[in-house]
């Protein structure tokens, strides 16, 4: 392989992995451009969406190269994103030999994940605290915690099966809303709406919303609008799942609250 092939492989691969762990598209484009410039490539052309990266450039001796990669799925992982950002800065500053770039990228991706128990505990603490802030009682916090535990494993199952996020949000919120109604029916929990609103906070794609607004404000309107529409559809799916759970259990949640 030539140097430009190593460089473009690295730039496109790094950009793809950054998008997959929740990076902003503008940041990814800037990272790929800076990497190419640090190795004195010119005629750099970058086209990217949240699901696709295309990059082309020429070396100093006018050898052309292009790369195209698809981003198949995204899952926010801030520690990996931090490692990728550090790697991009290191490569731009030190310009290591092109044939070593693939190894550096593999090392940056090798991040130790937190144990499942620690992740679940963090979810429980955050959701319980949010429920208390909303004015929930101790029984409401207990119901929220049980729902949060269920949502974690259900989300993990859908992620492993690569289920569309809109479908996953609908099913997850249907399950959460149904369980909340059952909890109240059997005396676990008092305020249905506090329980489901708290659990819905776990499902809302807030980072994607921030990235969409940032893309629009930074002049990348097409990607920003597409991402914003995706966020809207995923949020509507949350509401749809909740409405389905209410109507499947009689259509009158208020009546359940009085039981």
ABEGO torsion letter per residue (X at the ends): XBAAAAAAAAAAAAAAAAAAAGBBAAAAAAAAAAAAAAAGBBGBBBBBBAABBBBBBBBAAGBBBBBBBBBABBBBBAAAAAAAAAAAAAAAAAGBBAAAAAAAAAAAABBBBBBAAAAAAAAAAAAAAAAAAAGBBAAAAAAAAAAAAAAAAAAAAAAAAGBBAAAAAAAAAAAAAAAAAAAAAAGBEABAAAAAAAAAAAABBAAAAAAAAAAAAAGBAAAAAAAAAAAAAAAAAAAAAAAAAAAAAGGBAAAAAAX
